[in-house]
Amino acid sequence: MPYFADPEIYRDILDELPIGVCVLDLQKKIVFWSDGAETATGYARIDVLGHPCSENILLQCNHRSCEICVEHCPLTLALREAKRVELIGSIHHKSGYWIPVHIWAIPLRDRNGSMIGIVQTFESEFAVNGPNPSERSMKQRGCLDHATELPNQTMMHSHLRESLAIFAELQIPLGVICLELREFDNFRARNGQEAVTQVLRALARTLRNSVWPTDFVGRWSGNCFLIILSGCDEEALQAVCARMERITAKLTIQWWGEQLSVGVLMSSANAVVGDNVDSLMERAQRALRQTNGAQPERGTAAAQGM
């Protein structure tokens, strides 16, 4: 029992938990940041302690464009309503991508019952579900893109062809979303190839973390990604597109002390009777060109190896 009289033992217990634990005071300044929080976000204690939650990452947003910071922030709700709050949100990893998390925000009180702060826990949904065992097999067979570790164009083409065959036979709705990085070549010229690779990886992780396990995300060309959504009718496809637009609008990476962002164009198309891979992709990419107002930049063959 004497061991548990030492308050440091409780700090050690929190650090051993496989989930992220963060404690904030009433001004939403971070006063405790666990080992699990460091692992989940990529931010060390020195990066966040003493900083307001909105200043650098935290937790489910960056403060410039967070979709839930104003009225749905779990910290704000817990402080205002003086009760625990649970939700599914996302956190911004230091590398730039977004991770879906299960969040609890719990009021912290002193011995007199007065609120003195908030305890927030977050657990990665990916960690709960576990890694995709098929990725190792695809990598061994050369089916993954080197830079993003997503399925490459060959694999995406094959999966789309199979999905269209199922659609033709069973009439299960099928949709695709094309995402294209804007001013791709200009970004590379300004910031270099390493920055491009980091942006590609951040976008890849964000997309993969933002769809259902049954959806298929891959790299279609140098600056274009493709999402294949089975069982997704036109209304559902538009809802997914709207969510993707909100998420990708927040995409940033830290690069030599700067926050670099890149624009993303997006279009979608649903499969119709008689479609093949070429006709479906032509319709989706035509919509992408109309969104852009001009012909999109063409990724070079070398870009596939980036």
N, C-alpha and C positions, 0 to 999 in steps of 0.2 A: 503493500500500500504506500510506503513512503515515496516510491518512485513517482506515483501519480500526484503527489503534492507539488512536484516541480512543473511549473507552467510550460517549460520548454518541451516536455514530453508531448503536449498537445499540438504544438507546432510541428513536431516530428511526425505525429500521426497524420496531420493534414497533408504534409509533404509526401507521405507514402501512398496516399489515395491515388488511384488511377484516373481520377477526374480532375478538372481544373477547379481551384477554389480561389476566390478573390474576396477581399474585405474592403469596403469603402466607407468613408465617414459621411456625415450628413451633407457635406459639400461635394460628394461623389469623387473625392480624391482617394486613390488607391493606397491602402496602408498594409495590405498583405497580399502576396502573390505566390502561390504554391508551385512546387516542382511540376505538378500536372498542368498548371496554367502555362508554364514555360514551354512544356512539350507540345501542348495543343496549339499555341499561338505563334511560337518561334520567338517571342519577346522575353528577354531575361528580366529579372527583378529590377536591375539598374535602369532598364528602359522605361519602367512604368511606375515604380514606387514614388509617391508624392505628387503624381500627375493626375489631373481630372480625367475621368473615364472618356470624355469626348475629345481629349487633346491629341492622342496618338493612335490608339487602335479602336477603342474598347467598346464594348465587347462584341456587340452584334452589328457594329456599323463602323464607318469612318464618318466623322461629324459633318463632312461636306454634303453628303448625299444619302444619309441613312433614311430608310423608308419607315422605320418604326421608332425613331428617337423621340419624336415629339409627344405622341399620345399613347404609344404602345410599348415604350421602353419599360422593361421589367423592373429596373431600378426605380424609375419614377412612380410606377404603379405601386410598388411595395412601400415606398416612402409615403405616398399620398393616402393609400388605403390602410396602411399599417398592418398588412397581412402578407403571407407568402404568395408569390406569383409563379406560375409555371407556363412555359411556352416553348415552341420550337422556333429558333431563330438561326442566325449565322454569325460567325466571327471572322474577322479579317486577319488572315495569317500574315506574318511579317514578310513572307515571300510574295505576297500579292493576291493569292487565291482566297476564295471564300469556302467555309466549311459549315455545313448544317449541324446545329448542336441542340441538345435538350438542356434548357436553362431553368434553374430555380433561383429566385431572388427572395431572400428571407430577412425580415427585419431583425436587427440585433439590438438587444435591450440591456440596460444595466440592472443592478440589483433592485432598484426602485421602480423598474418597469418602464423607464423613459427610453425612447429610441435613441441610439447613439450611432447607428450605421446600418449597413446592409451586407449580408453575406450572399455572394452569388456563386453558384456552381454551374459548370457547363461540361457536358459530355458529348463527344463527337458521335454523331449518328453513324458515321463510317466505322468508328471503333466498335460500336455496339453490334453492327451488322457483320463486321469482319471483312477482310480483303476478298477480292474476287479471285477465286482459285483458277479461273480460266486465263487470267492475264499471264501467268507463268508459261502456260502452254502456248499461248499466242506469241509470246516473245521468243520462245525456242524455235518456233516455226517461221520467224521473220515476218510476222503479221502486224507488228507494232511500229509506229513512227518513232524514230530515234529520239527526237527532241522532246516530244510531248508524252511519249509512252501510251498514246491512244492508238486504237486500230488505224492502220494506214489506209490509203485510198483503195488499194486492192481488196483489203478485208471489208471495207465499207461497201464497195461495189458488190461484193459477193453477198453480204448480209442484206443489202437493199433488194437484190434480185430475189433472194429467198422470201423476203417479206412481201414482195409484190406477188409472188406465186401463191402465198397463203391468202393474200387479199383477193386474188382472182378466183380462188377456189371457194373460200368461205365468206367473202365480203366483210371481213373484219376491217374496220376503218384503219387507215394508215396515213400518217403525215410525216413530213420532213421539215426541218428548219435549217437554213443556211446562215452561217454567221461569217462575216468577212471583216478583217481588221482594216480600218481606214488608213490611207496614206502610209501603207506598209513600207514601201521603198524609201520614202522620206524619213520615216522614223528610224530605219536602219542606217541611213546616211548620217543622220544627226547623232545617234547614240551608239552605233556599232552593233556588231553581230551578237555579242554576249547579251546586250540589253534586249534584243529581239527574242533570243532564246528564252530569257526569263519571262517576257511577256507571254510568249506562246505557252510556256509551262503554267503560268498563273491562270490564263484563260482555260487551258485544258483541265486543270484541277477544279476550277470553279464550275465548269460545265458538267463534269463528271459527278461532282458533289451535289448538283442541283436537279438531277433527274432520277426517275425510278430505276431500280436495278434492271428492270425489263427493257428499258430504253437503251439505245446504242449511240454512243458518241465517238466520233473519230475525226481525223484530219483528212480533208478532201483534197486540198492543194496547199501551196505555200502559205497563203494568207486566208484560207477558208476552212471552216469546220462544218461538220454535218451532224445533225441529231436525227435519228430514225425513231419514230414513236408509233409503236403498234397499238391498236385499240384506241386511237386518238381521232375523234371526228373533228369537223371544222371548228365548232365552238370551243372544244377543249384545246385544240391546237392554238387558237388565238389567245386563250388564257395562258398557256405555257409561254407563248411568245412575249406576252406582256410581262410575265414574271422574269423571263430571261433578260428583257430590256432593262428592267430595274436592277438586276444583279450585275450585268456586264457594264452598266453605266458607272459603277463604283470601282471598276478594275484599275488598280494602281500597283506599281512596284517601287521599292526604294532602290535608288541607283546613285551611288556616290553622293549621298546626302540630299538627294532630290527625290521628290515624288513624281514619277513619270506615269502618265495615263495615255491611253490609246482609245480612239473611237471604234465602235463596232456597229456595222450595218447588219440588218437581219431581215430575212424574208422566209415565207413558208408556203407549202403547197400540200394539198391532200391528193392522194391517189384516186384516179377515176378508172372506170372500166376501159381496158385496152392499153393502159399505161405500161411502159417498160422503163428501165433505169434511165435511158436517155431522155425520154419524153417528160418524165417526172422531174428530173434534175433541170432540164431546160426551162420548164415552167417556174421552178423555184428560183433559178438564177436570173431569169428574165425579170421576175419581181424584184430581185436584188438590184439589178441594174436600174430599174425604175425608181427604186428607193434612193439610190445613189445619184440619179439624174444623169449618169454617164456610164460608160463602160468601166467595169471594175478593173483594178490592177490585176495582172496575171502573175501568179506565183511561178517562179522558174522551177525547172526540174531539180536544180540544186537545192531549192528551198525545202524540198521534201526531206532532205537529210539533215536539216538544221535542228 
